[in-house]
Amino acid sequence: MKLLLFLTFLFLTCWIQLSSLTTAQSCEGRCGEKLAGCSCHSTCESLQSCCSDINQFCLEISPHSGSLLGGTDFRILNVTFNPDSHLSCRFKSEIVTEGYVDEGGVGHCISPMLFESGWIPFEVSTDGLNYNRVGRWLSVHHSKLSPLYKVVLGNGTQWQYYGTPGVGGVLQMIWIPSLINAERVNIELWGYEETGEPYSEHWRAEWTYLYTVGRNVSNTGAFSFTPRPSEKPLSDWHMGSMRVSPSTKPDGARNVNALWNGAHALAYHLEEGFRRDSAGWALEKCVLWDKEEKIIPSFLPEITDCPCTLAQARADTGRFHTDYGCDIEKGSVCTYHPGAVHCVRSIQGSPKYAAGQQCCYDHTGAQVLTGDSIGGSTPDRGHDWGAPPYLRPPRIPGLSHWKYDVITFYYCCLWSDNCDYYFTHRPSSDCRTYQPPKAASVLGDPHFITFDGTAYTFNGKGEYVLLHSENYNLTVQGRTENMTSENGSSIMATRLCSVAARERDSDVMEVRLTDRLDHLEVLMNQRVLSFSEQSWIDLKGVFVFSAVPQNVTVMFPSGAGLEIRSRGGVMTLTVLLPLEFNDHTLGLLGKMNDDPSDDLTSSDGATLPASASPQDIFTFGASWAISNQSSLFTYDSPRLLNEYYYSPKHDPSFIPVFTITEDPADPLLQPTLLLCSGTGDSAGAQFCKYDALTSRSLELANHTLLSHRSHITTIHQLQPVVSCGWLKPPSHGRKEGTLYLKDAKISFSCDAGYRLHGSEERVCQADGRWSGDETHCVMDDTLGIVLGSLGAILAVAIMVVAIVVYTRKQKRERMKEREDTVVFQPHTVSI
């Protein structure tokens, strides 16, 4: 009894001390840290270890994202402020905006104007001195923002062609009134410009307030006006944005609650000369731009080539992503690219000039090129999505692109008919040097297909290296877990349940299964990312895209891409690597070198033959178990801590089913054979049968089968394609055909009065060269004149030769006569 009382006393003492320690420790200035008695780390909530004041100092906000142009009013959650408090919000430790506390004690901040996208740290102060509360704000490319959170221009064509022949009238705009905390608002026009010497330290981005279009207007969510032409110097701004802000704020006040429409061409604002002769005015600006482009460095040599086909472009998700301005999934509304049904953009800016590539395709899947159509794809001096580290031209998301690639398109192509100038500097890139990436996959329970095509099954339970590249410092890790049947019983097989990856010093990305069926959870540096407001998020050294909860794409600067899918409760991973990774990969996804024989190379360098037994493959797989020191995973629950962090990284006690028995008495055998037969691939059939008979689930087997077929389709789409490059039509002639891939035929014809000289038809050959000779069109009488002239020249040449020969003959005869005279003359002797 005494012992029991002593133990109870000891327990209570320890509990009181621990409680005191937890109470004493604070998250002020410690957000993201794990303290001795409690935690200020993002994992503390699920581990139930948070310090008591974490909500006071480590802030959560709503909404958590908004336009990089600023003006979003966001609330601070889980904190009650004194209504008399004067909040100040400081972003990046330097940009201060004025916050406020509403009647309910909820604190509010206003997001500032920024020249970058991604997560922006901010701090909050109640006295203007001590900024001791911290949070993060997601700054978003304005064009990627939902229309619900910006000013929408009614009839965009009218706005951007205003003043051109036949376009005028009243302009209208709408917005959601509740997003502006004011009863009356001002409507302002702002101009955007980039000044200073290009590619120098003096190159700067600049937003300038121009004038107020409507003052003290009722905040009804709608406004209309009839614009008047402006005068210099205001008319020198050709692109900009409309802004709606509280009328209580001074004209042009920065970083106040506001809504913007985003960059657009200010046709309605331009000087009177534009309305008198818009084409002439635009041509003048186009020619001026042409001269400027000839002076500054060309970015064209360093941009990546386009994929040859639409299938390649949509499959190469590590390097290209859908252009929101021309998306086949959203009806192919391709305003600037008529004739195209889908465009993609290079994800990364080019190495030196941060330029972008755009590739557009027609309904046949072929490239649309500027040499054939005004709707052709065009490269960009300013990448539309910007380029890290942003902040300065030409890296400003959206705006640099508008400055150098869009408003100039208006000058040369839309407001005047002088596209030749534009396409000289922005020609479509063909695909002659494009090299598709290699793909590897993990699917089912789980099965592996390496970059070189080796297929095998590894059902270890633990955390493993799927891919490591020392040269690119890229690591992809996979976690597997024991599967259970529908009735809850254990299945002696595993499934991929989490993938973590990092390249160089990038943020660590983790994608994992959740308790919700086919709902993936994404974590950045062990903190859950929400895609409720944005589907694309710019992070440090990595981009992530998730339009629906069951699909996630992770993209790294090297061009490596991860596609993670969840179907039927099972995760499928596809890794795409550019060919630069050849001979630079290790792990469960094999050595990428076009040699399948060394794919099963263990971490100690030993290589298994393709005929290795399932038990040997199991040992090979176990060798790639990671360590806690190298782990990229999050351990934010007691189960994860116990099963993976405090336990061996490869569970030696879990022995899976290595082979399956096709028992004729098994009622599941015939449905399995029926489902899995006719796959056209022995590996796919084996995967399907293994999953069906091991898990006793035809549904799981079907998902495995579909995932395998998807992998085979991706491999097929990424096969290299031979391109011979664009062929120009002859002067005074035409060509038929706009496909330039292997076996494509291009035929030529000439205008009336001209005759074809060269090949009438040329075929793209397997060696990447066109058959035949270059085609020309010459006038009918020109050919006769040319042939006659050649005949005359030939006749004159013959006459000259004859005269020369005759002259030389006469000279030789005279010389011979002189020689004969000397030989036969009598000698005279002197005495």
C-alpha positions in Angstrom: 0.0 0.0 0.0 2.8 2.4 0.9 4.5 1.6 -2.5 1.2 2.4 -4.3 0.9 5.7 -2.4 4.5 6.5 -3.2 4.1 5.8 -7.0 0.9 7.9 -7.0 2.7 10.8 -5.3 5.6 10.5 -7.8 3.2 10.5 -10.8 1.3 13.5 -9.6 4.5 15.4 -8.9 5.8 14.7 -12.4 2.5 15.6 -13.9 2.4 18.9 -12.0 6.0 19.7 -13.0 5.3 18.9 -16.6 2.1 20.9 -16.6 4.0 23.9 -15.0 6.7 23.5 -17.7 4.1 23.4 -20.5 2.3 26.4 -19.0 5.5 28.4 -18.6 6.7 27.8 -22.1 5.4 30.1 -24.8 5.3 30.2 -28.6 6.1 33.9 -28.7 9.1 34.1 -31.0 9.3 30.2 -31.2 6.7 29.3 -33.9 7.8 26.2 -35.8 9.9 24.9 -32.9 9.5 21.9 -30.7 10.1 22.9 -27.1 11.0 20.7 -24.1 7.5 20.6 -22.6 5.3 21.5 -25.5 5.4 22.3 -29.2 4.9 25.3 -31.5 5.5 23.0 -34.5 2.8 22.4 -37.1 2.6 18.8 -36.1 1.6 19.5 -32.5 -2.1 19.6 -33.1 -2.3 16.0 -34.3 0.1 14.9 -31.6 -1.8 16.9 -29.0 1.4 18.6 -27.7 0.8 22.2 -28.6 1.8 25.0 -26.2 -1.3 26.7 -24.7 -0.6 30.0 -26.4 0.2 28.7 -29.9 -2.9 30.3 -31.5 -2.0 33.7 -30.0 1.4 33.8 -31.7 1.4 31.3 -34.6 -1.4 32.7 -36.7 -3.9 31.1 -39.0 -5.8 33.3 -41.4 -8.7 33.3 -43.8 -8.5 33.7 -46.7 -4.9 32.6 -46.8 -4.3 33.8 -50.4 -4.9 36.7 -52.7 -3.6 38.7 -55.7 0.0 39.8 -55.7 -1.4 43.3 -56.5 -2.5 43.4 -52.9 -5.6 44.8 -51.2 -7.1 41.6 -49.8 -8.7 41.9 -46.4 -7.9 38.7 -44.4 -9.0 37.7 -40.9 -6.8 36.4 -38.1 -8.4 33.2 -36.7 -8.6 31.9 -33.1 -7.5 35.2 -31.6 -9.6 37.8 -29.9 -8.2 41.3 -29.9 -9.1 44.3 -27.8 -11.4 46.5 -30.0 -9.2 49.5 -29.1 -6.1 47.8 -30.5 -4.4 49.4 -33.5 -3.1 46.5 -35.6 -0.1 46.9 -37.8 0.8 44.1 -40.3 4.4 43.8 -41.6 5.2 41.6 -44.6 8.7 40.3 -45.3 9.9 42.4 -42.3 9.6 45.6 -44.4 6.2 46.3 -45.9 3.8 47.7 -43.3 0.0 47.8 -43.9 -2.6 49.1 -41.6 -4.9 46.5 -40.0 -7.9 46.9 -37.8 -10.1 45.1 -35.2 -13.8 44.7 -36.0 -16.7 44.8 -33.6 -16.4 41.1 -32.7 -12.7 41.5 -31.7 -11.5 39.8 -34.9 -8.2 41.2 -36.2 -7.8 42.0 -39.9 -4.8 42.7 -42.1 -4.6 44.1 -45.7 -2.2 42.3 -48.1 0.4 44.6 -49.8 1.3 45.0 -53.4 4.1 42.5 -54.2 6.2 41.7 -57.2 6.4 38.0 -56.4 4.3 34.9 -55.9 4.5 32.3 -53.2 4.4 32.2 -49.4 5.1 35.5 -47.8 5.9 35.7 -44.1 4.1 38.4 -42.1 4.0 39.7 -38.5 1.4 41.5 -36.5 1.8 44.1 -33.8 -0.7 45.7 -31.5 1.5 48.6 -30.5 3.5 49.3 -33.7 6.7 48.2 -32.0 6.6 44.6 -30.9 5.8 42.4 -33.9 5.5 39.1 -32.0 2.7 37.3 -33.8 3.6 35.6 -37.1 1.9 33.9 -40.0 2.2 33.4 -43.8 0.3 34.8 -46.8 0.1 33.2 -50.2 0.7 35.8 -53.0 -0.9 34.6 -56.2 -0.4 35.5 -59.9 -3.4 37.6 -60.6 -4.5 35.7 -63.7 -4.5 32.5 -61.7 -6.9 34.0 -59.2 -10.6 33.1 -59.3 -12.8 35.8 -61.0 -14.7 36.0 -57.7 -11.8 37.8 -56.1 -11.1 40.5 -58.7 -12.8 43.2 -60.8 -14.3 41.7 -64.0 -14.4 43.8 -67.1 -17.6 43.4 -69.0 -16.9 42.6 -72.7 -13.2 42.5 -72.6 -12.9 42.9 -76.4 -14.6 46.3 -76.1 -12.2 47.4 -73.4 -9.0 46.4 -75.2 -10.0 47.5 -78.7 -11.7 50.7 -77.6 -11.0 53.5 -80.1 -10.2 51.2 -83.0 -12.6 51.4 -86.0 -16.2 50.6 -84.9 -15.4 50.1 -81.2 -16.7 52.6 -78.6 -19.6 53.2 -76.2 -20.0 52.7 -72.5 -17.6 50.4 -70.5 -18.8 48.3 -67.6 -17.2 46.5 -64.7 -18.4 44.3 -61.8 -17.1 43.0 -58.5 -18.4 41.5 -55.3 -19.2 44.4 -53.0 -18.5 42.5 -49.7 -14.8 42.2 -50.5 -14.5 46.0 -50.1 -15.1 47.1 -46.5 -16.7 50.4 -47.5 -20.1 51.8 -48.4 -18.7 54.0 -51.1 -15.7 53.5 -53.3 -13.4 55.1 -55.8 -12.6 53.7 -59.3 -9.0 54.3 -60.2 -6.8 53.6 -63.2 -3.2 52.5 -62.5 -0.4 52.1 -65.1 2.4 49.6 -65.2 5.9 50.2 -66.6 9.4 48.7 -66.3 12.2 51.3 -66.4 15.9 51.3 -66.6 18.4 49.5 -68.8 17.3 45.9 -69.5 19.2 43.2 -67.7 21.0 45.7 -65.5 20.7 46.3 -61.7 18.8 49.5 -62.6 15.9 47.6 -64.2 12.8 48.3 -62.0 9.1 47.5 -62.0 6.7 50.4 -61.3 2.9 50.7 -60.6 1.7 54.3 -60.9 -1.6 55.8 -60.0 -2.9 57.7 -63.1 -6.3 59.1 -62.3 -9.7 58.5 -60.7 -12.4 57.4 -63.1 -15.3 57.4 -60.6 -15.2 59.1 -57.2 -17.3 58.4 -54.1 -19.4 55.8 -56.0 -21.9 53.6 -54.1 -20.4 50.1 -53.6 -23.0 48.2 -55.4 -20.6 46.0 -57.3 -21.1 47.6 -60.7 -19.8 50.7 -62.4 -19.9 52.1 -66.0 -18.4 55.1 -67.7 -17.7 56.5 -71.1 -13.9 57.0 -71.4 -12.2 60.0 -72.8 -8.7 60.1 -74.4 -5.9 61.2 -72.2 -3.0 63.5 -72.9 0.7 63.1 -72.3 2.3 62.2 -70.1 -0.6 60.0 -68.8 -1.1 58.6 -72.3 2.4 57.1 -72.2 1.0 54.3 -70.1 -0.3 51.6 -72.5 -1.1 48.8 -70.0 -2.4 48.8 -66.5 -5.3 47.9 -64.3 -8.6 49.2 -62.8 -8.8 49.3 -59.0 -11.7 49.7 -56.7 -10.9 50.9 -53.2 -12.7 52.7 -50.3 -13.5 56.4 -51.0 -12.2 57.2 -47.5 -8.7 56.6 -48.7 -6.6 59.2 -50.6 -6.3 58.9 -54.3 -3.6 56.4 -55.2 -3.1 55.2 -51.7 -1.1 52.1 -51.7 -1.7 48.8 -49.7 -5.3 49.5 -48.8 -8.3 47.3 -49.1 -8.9 47.0 -52.9 -9.9 44.8 -55.8 -8.0 44.8 -59.2 -8.9 43.5 -62.6 -5.3 42.6 -63.6 -3.2 43.8 -66.4 -4.9 44.8 -69.7 -4.3 47.0 -72.7 -5.5 50.5 -72.0 -6.9 51.2 -75.5 -9.8 53.3 -74.0 -7.3 55.6 -72.2 -4.9 56.3 -75.1 -4.4 59.7 -76.7 -6.6 61.1 -79.4 -4.1 60.1 -82.1 -4.9 56.5 -81.4 -8.6 57.1 -82.0 -8.0 59.0 -85.3 -5.7 56.3 -86.7 -5.3 53.3 -84.4 -3.5 51.2 -87.0 -0.9 54.0 -87.8 -0.4 54.7 -84.1 0.1 51.1 -83.4 2.5 50.6 -86.3 4.7 53.4 -85.0 4.9 51.7 -81.6 5.5 48.3 -83.3 8.5 49.7 -85.3 9.9 51.3 -82.1 9.6 48.0 -80.3 11.3 46.3 -83.2 14.3 48.6 -82.9 14.5 48.0 -79.1 14.4 44.2 -79.6 17.3 44.4 -82.0 19.4 46.1 -79.3 18.8 44.0 -76.2 20.1 40.4 -76.0 18.2 37.6 -77.7 16.8 35.0 -75.3 15.8 32.6 -78.1 18.9 30.5 -78.1 18.5 29.4 -74.5 14.8 28.4 -74.3 13.8 24.8 -74.5 12.2 23.4 -77.6 8.5 22.5 -77.7 7.2 18.9 -77.6 6.3 17.7 -81.1 2.8 16.6 -80.4 -0.1 17.5 -78.0 0.2 14.0 -76.5 3.9 14.7 -75.6 3.1 18.2 -74.3 0.4 16.9 -71.9 2.5 13.9 -70.8 5.7 15.9 -70.0 4.3 17.3 -66.8 7.7 17.9 -65.2 8.7 20.6 -67.7 5.4 21.8 -69.2 2.0 22.8 -67.8 -1.3 23.9 -69.2 -1.5 27.5 -70.3 -4.6 28.9 -68.5 -5.3 31.0 -71.6 -5.8 28.0 -73.9 -7.0 24.9 -72.1 -8.6 22.0 -73.8 -10.2 20.9 -70.5 -12.0 24.3 -70.3 -13.4 24.5 -73.8 -10.3 25.7 -75.7 -11.0 29.4 -75.5 -7.7 30.5 -77.1 -8.1 34.2 -77.6 -4.6 35.0 -78.7 -4.1 31.7 -80.6 -7.0 31.1 -83.0 -6.8 27.6 -84.5 -5.2 26.1 -81.4 -7.2 23.9 -79.0 -4.5 23.7 -76.3 -1.3 25.4 -75.2 1.3 24.6 -72.6 4.1 26.7 -71.1 7.5 25.7 -69.9 7.3 25.6 -66.1 10.8 27.1 -65.5 12.2 30.3 -66.8 15.3 30.0 -69.0 18.7 30.0 -67.1 20.0 33.5 -67.9 17.2 35.6 -69.2 14.3 34.0 -67.3 12.4 33.7 -70.6 9.4 31.4 -71.2 8.3 29.0 -73.8 4.8 28.5 -75.1 3.7 25.6 -77.3 0.2 25.4 -79.0 -1.5 22.6 -80.8 -4.4 22.1 -83.1 -7.2 19.6 -83.1 -5.0 17.0 -84.8 -2.4 17.3 -82.1 0.1 19.0 -84.3 2.0 22.2 -83.4 0.6 25.5 -84.5 3.5 27.7 -85.7 3.7 31.4 -86.3 5.2 30.7 -89.8 1.8 29.2 -90.7 -0.7 31.1 -88.6 -1.2 34.2 -86.4 -2.4 31.7 -83.8 1.0 30.0 -83.5 2.7 29.6 -80.2 5.2 32.3 -79.2 8.1 32.3 -76.8 8.2 35.0 -74.1 10.9 37.4 -73.0 9.0 37.6 -69.7 7.8 34.2 -68.5 4.1 34.6 -67.9 4.3 32.9 -64.5 7.4 34.8 -63.6 10.7 33.3 -62.5 12.3 33.0 -59.1 13.5 35.0 -57.3 10.9 37.4 -58.9 10.9 41.0 -57.6 12.6 42.6 -60.6 12.1 42.6 -64.4 11.8 40.5 -66.4 10.8 38.1 -63.6 7.6 39.8 -62.3 4.8 37.2 -62.6 2.4 38.2 -65.3 3.4 41.8 -65.6 6.8 41.5 -67.3 5.1 39.1 -69.8 2.5 41.8 -70.5 5.1 44.5 -70.9 7.3 42.6 -73.4 5.1 40.0 -75.1 1.5 41.0 -74.9 1.1 44.8 -75.3 3.6 44.5 -78.1 1.4 41.9 -79.7 -1.4 44.5 -79.6 0.9 47.0 -81.3 1.9 44.7 -84.2 -0.9 42.2 -84.6 -4.2 43.2 -83.0 -4.3 47.0 -83.4 -2.4 46.9 -86.7 -1.7 44.3 -89.3 2.1 44.0 -88.9 2.7 40.6 -87.4 5.8 40.1 -89.4 7.6 42.4 -87.0 6.4 40.5 -84.0 7.0 37.0 -85.3 10.6 38.0 -86.3 11.3 38.4 -82.6 8.8 35.8 -81.2 9.0 32.9 -83.7 7.5 29.6 -82.8 10.0 27.0 -81.7 9.7 23.7 -83.5 10.6 20.4 -81.9 13.7 19.2 -83.8 15.8 19.2 -80.6 13.1 18.2 -78.1 13.8 15.0 -76.2 11.0 13.5 -74.2 11.6 12.4 -70.6 11.7 8.9 -69.3 9.0 7.6 -66.9 9.0 5.1 -64.0 6.0 4.1 -61.9 4.9 2.6 -58.6 1.4 1.1 -58.6 -0.9 -1.5 -57.1 0.3 -3.2 -53.9 3.0 -2.1 -54.9 4.6 -3.0 -58.3 7.5 -1.2 -59.8 8.3 -0.3 -63.4 11.8 1.3 -63.7 12.9 4.0 -66.1 14.4 1.3 -68.4 11.2 -0.9 -68.3 12.0 -3.6 -65.7 8.9 -4.7 -63.9 8.9 -6.3 -60.5 7.0 -6.6 -57.2 8.3 -5.5 -53.8 6.0 -5.8 -50.9 8.2 -4.6 -48.0 6.8 -2.5 -45.2 8.7 0.6 -44.4 10.3 3.7 -45.9 12.6 3.4 -48.9 14.6 5.4 -51.4 12.6 5.3 -54.7 15.0 7.6 -56.5 18.2 9.4 -55.7 20.4 11.5 -58.0 23.6 12.8 -56.6 24.2 15.2 -59.5 20.9 17.0 -59.1 20.6 16.3 -55.3 17.1 15.0 -56.0 15.7 12.5 -53.6 12.3 10.7 -53.8 11.2 8.5 -50.9 8.3 6.2 -50.5 6.5 4.8 -47.4 4.5 1.6 -47.6 1.9 0.2 -45.2 0.2 -3.1 -44.6 -3.0 -3.5 -46.5 -6.3 -4.6 -45.0 -9.3 -6.2 -46.6 -12.8 -4.8 -46.7 -13.7 -6.7 -43.5 -10.6 -5.3 -41.7 -8.4 -8.4 -41.8 -4.8 -8.0 -42.7 -3.5 -8.8 -46.2 0.0 -10.0 -46.6 0.9 -7.3 -49.0 1.5 -3.5 -48.8 0.6 -0.4 -50.6 2.4 2.9 -51.2 0.9 5.4 -48.8 3.2 8.4 -48.8 5.8 10.0 -51.1 8.3 12.7 -50.0 10.7 14.5 -52.3 13.2 17.4 -52.3 15.7 18.8 -54.8 18.7 20.7 -53.6 17.6 23.2 -50.9 13.9 23.2 -52.0 11.0 22.9 -49.6 10.3 19.3 -48.8 7.1 18.1 -50.4 5.1 15.1 -49.1 1.9 13.6 -50.5 0.1 11.0 -48.6 -3.1 9.0 -48.3 -5.7 10.1 -45.8 -8.7 8.4 -44.1 -10.9 9.9 -46.8 -11.0 7.7 -49.8 -9.0 9.0 -52.8 -8.2 12.2 -51.0 -4.5 13.1 -51.0 -3.0 15.4 -48.4 0.0 17.6 -49.4 2.5 18.8 -46.9 5.3 21.4 -47.3 8.0 21.1 -44.7 5.7 19.0 -42.5 2.9 21.5 -42.7 -0.4 20.7 -44.5 -1.1 22.8 -47.6 -4.6 23.8 -48.5 -5.8 23.8 -52.1 -9.2 25.1 -51.2 -8.4 28.6 -52.7 -5.6 27.9 -55.2 -4.8 24.9 -57.4 -1.2 26.1 -58.2 1.3 27.1 -55.4 4.7 28.5 -56.0 7.2 27.3 -53.3 10.9 27.5 -52.6 12.6 25.5 -55.4 9.4 23.6 -56.3 5.9 24.1 -57.8 2.9 22.0 -56.8 -0.5 21.7 -58.6 -3.6 20.0 -57.4 -6.9 20.8 -59.1 -8.7 17.8 -57.5 -8.0 16.1 -54.2 -7.0 12.7 -55.9 -4.3 14.2 -58.2 -1.1 16.1 -57.3 1.7 17.2 -59.5 5.1 18.2 -58.1 7.6 20.0 -60.4 11.3 20.7 -59.7 13.7 23.1 -61.5 15.7 20.2 -63.0 12.6 19.2 -65.0 11.8 16.3 -62.8 8.1 15.8 -62.2 6.1 13.6 -59.9 2.5 12.6 -60.7 0.7 11.2 -57.6 -2.8 9.7 -58.0 -5.1 8.0 -55.7 -7.6 5.5 -57.1 -9.6 2.9 -55.1 -7.6 3.7 -51.9 -4.3 2.9 -53.6 -1.6 5.5 -54.5 0.1 5.5 -57.9 3.3 7.4 -58.5 4.8 8.3 -61.8 8.3 10.0 -61.9 9.4 11.8 -65.1 13.0 12.6 -65.6 14.7 14.5 -68.5 17.5 12.6 -70.3 20.1 14.7 -68.5 19.5 12.2 -65.6 20.9 9.4 -67.7 23.5 7.5 -65.6 22.7 9.6 -62.6 19.9 7.7 -60.7 19.8 5.0 -58.1 17.0 3.4 -55.9 14.0 1.2 -56.4 13.2 2.8 -59.7 16.5 1.6 -61.1 19.4 3.1 -63.0 18.2 5.2 -65.9 20.6 4.3 -68.7 18.6 2.3 -71.3 20.1 -0.9 -69.8 17.5 -3.0 -67.9 20.1 -5.5 -66.7 21.3 -3.3 -63.9 18.0 -2.0 -62.7 17.9 -4.3 -59.6 21.1 -2.8 -58.1 21.0 -2.7 -54.3 22.3 0.1 -52.2 25.6 -1.8 -51.7 26.2 -2.0 -55.5 25.2 -5.7 -55.9 23.1 -6.4 -59.0 20.4 -9.0 -59.3 19.6 -10.7 -62.7 16.2 -10.3 -64.2 15.5 -13.9 -63.3 15.9 -13.2 -59.6 13.5 -14.9 -57.2 10.8 -12.9 -55.4 12.7 -13.5 -52.1 15.9 -12.1 -53.6 14.0 -9.1 -54.9 12.6 -8.6 -51.4 16.1 -8.5 -50.0 17.2 -6.1 -52.8 14.2 -3.8 -51.9 15.0 -3.9 -48.2 18.5 -2.6 -48.9 17.0 0.7 -50.0 15.5 1.4 -46.6 16.2 5.0 -45.4 17.3 6.2 -42.0 15.7 8.7 -39.6 18.6 11.0 -40.4 17.9 10.9 -44.2 14.1 10.8 -43.8 12.0 13.5 -45.5 8.7 12.2 -44.0 6.4 13.7 -41.4 5.6 11.8 -38.2 2.6 13.6 -36.8 0.7 10.8 -35.2 1.4 8.1 -32.6 1.0 5.4 -35.2 3.5 6.9 -37.5 6.0 7.5 -34.7 5.6 3.9 -33.4 5.6 2.1 -36.8 8.1 4.1 -38.7 10.2 6.5 -36.5 10.9 4.3 -33.5 10.8 1.1 -35.5 13.2 -0.3 -38.2 12.8 1.5 -41.5 12.3 -1.9 -43.1 10.0 -4.1 -41.0 11.7 -7.5 -40.8 8.7 -9.1 -39.2 6.5 -8.4 -42.2 6.8 -11.3 -44.7 4.5 -10.8 -47.7 3.0 -13.3 -50.1 5.8 -13.9 -52.7 3.9 -16.0 -55.2 0.2 -16.7 -55.9 -1.4 -20.1 -56.6 -4.0 -20.3 -59.3 -6.3 -22.8 -57.6 -9.1 -24.0 -60.0 -11.3 -24.5 -56.9 -11.0 -20.8 -56.0 -14.2 -19.0 -57.0 -12.2 -15.8 -57.6 -9.9 -17.4 -60.1 -12.1 -17.3 -63.2 -13.3 -13.7 -62.7 -9.6 -12.8 -62.1 -8.4 -14.4 -65.3 -11.2 -12.8 -67.2 -10.4 -9.4 -65.8 -6.6 -9.7 -66.3 -6.4 -11.5 -69.6 -6.0 -9.6 -72.8 -4.0 -6.8 -71.3 -1.4 -7.1 -74.1 1.3 -7.0 -71.5 2.5 -9.9 -69.4 3.7 -7.7 -66.5 0.3 -6.0 -66.4 -1.5 -9.4 -66.3 0.8 -10.6 -63.5 0.3 -7.5 -61.5 -3.5 -7.7 -61.9 -3.7 -11.4 -60.9 -1.4 -10.9 -57.9 -3.5 -8.1 -56.6 -6.8 -9.8 -57.1 -5.8 -13.1 -55.5 -3.7 -11.6 -52.7 -6.2 -8.9 -51.7 -9.3 -10.9 -52.7 -10.5 -7.8 -54.4 -11.3 -7.5 -58.1 -11.8 -3.8 -57.6 -8.2 -3.3 -56.4 -7.0 -5.5 -59.3 -8.9 -3.4 -61.8 -7.4 -0.2 -60.4 -3.9 -1.8 -60.8 -4.8 -2.8 -64.3 -5.9 0.7 -65.2 -2.8 2.3 -63.6 -0.6 0.0 -65.6 -2.4 0.8 -68.8 -2.0 4.5 -68.0 1.8 4.0 -67.6 2.0 2.2 -70.9 0.0 5.0 -72.5 2.5 7.6 -71.0 5.4 5.6 -72.4 3.8 5.5 -75.8 3.1 9.3 -75.7 6.6 10.0 -74.8 8.2 8.1 -77.6 10.7 10.3 -79.6 9.3 11.8 -82.8 11.3 12.8 -85.8 10.8 16.4 -87.0 12.3 17.9 -90.1 11.4 21.5 -89.1 9.3 24.2 -90.6 9.3 24.7 -94.4 8.5 28.2 -95.7 6.2 28.7 -98.7 8.0 30.0 -101.8 7.6 33.7 -102.7 4.7 34.1 -105.1 3.5 30.6 -104.2 1.7 28.5 -101.6 2.3 25.3 -99.7 -0.2 22.6 -98.6 0.4 21.0 -95.2 1.5 22.2 -91.8 2.7 18.9 -90.3 6.5 18.6 -90.2 7.0 15.2 -88.6 8.3 11.9 -90.1 6.4 10.9 -93.3 4.6 14.2 -93.5 4.3 15.6 -97.1 4.4 19.3 -98.1 3.3 20.2 -101.6 4.0 23.5 -103.3 2.3 25.5 -106.1 2.9 28.9 -107.7 0.7 31.9 -108.3 -0.6 32.6 -111.8 2.2 33.8 -114.0 4.8 32.0 -112.1 6.4 28.6 -112.7 7.7 26.2 -110.1 11.4 25.5 -110.0 12.6 22.8 -107.5 10.6 20.0 -105.8 6.8 20.1 -106.1 6.5 17.8 -103.1 8.9 17.2 -100.2 8.7 14.4 -97.6 10.0 14.4 -94.0 12.5 11.5 -93.9 13.5 9.3 -91.0 16.9 11.1 -90.8 15.2 14.4 -90.0 15.8 16.0 -93.4 13.4 16.9 -96.2 13.5 15.1 -99.4 14.0 17.0 -102.7 15.3 20.5 -103.4 14.3 23.9 -102.2 11.3 25.3 -104.1 11.1 28.6 -105.9 8.5 30.3 -108.0 9.8 32.3 -111.0 7.9 34.3 -113.6 7.1 32.4 -116.9 9.0 34.9 -119.1 11.7 35.1 -116.4 12.6 31.5 -117.0 12.8 32.1 -120.8 14.9 35.2 -120.2 17.2 33.3 -117.8 17.6 30.4 -120.3 18.1 32.8 -123.2 20.6 34.7 -121.2 22.4 31.5 -120.4 22.5 30.5 -124.1 23.8 33.9 -125.1 26.5 33.8 -122.4 27.4 30.3 -123.6 27.6 31.4 -127.3 29.8 34.4 -126.4 32.0 32.1 -124.3 32.5 29.7 -127.2 33.4 32.6 -129.5 35.9 33.9 -127.0 37.5 30.5 -126.7 37.6 30.1 -130.5 39.3 33.5 -130.9 41.8 32.7 -128.2 42.6 29.3 -129.8 43.0 30.9 -133.3 45.2 33.6 -131.9 47.4 31.2 -130.1 47.7 29.1 -133.3 48.8 32.1 -135.4 51.3 33.1 -132.8 52.8 29.6 -132.7 53.1 29.6 -136.5 54.9 33.0 -136.6 57.3 31.9 -133.9 58.1 28.7 -135.9 58.9 30.8 -139.1 61.4 32.9 -137.1 63.1 29.9 -135.7 63.5 28.4 -139.3 65.1 31.6 -140.6 67.7 31.6 -137.8 68.7 28.0 -138.4 69.4 28.2 -142.2 71.2 31.7 -142.5 75.0 31.4 -143.7 77.7 31.9 -141.0 80.2 34.9 -141.5 83.9 34.2 -140.5 86.3 37.0 -139.4 89.9 37.0 -140.5 
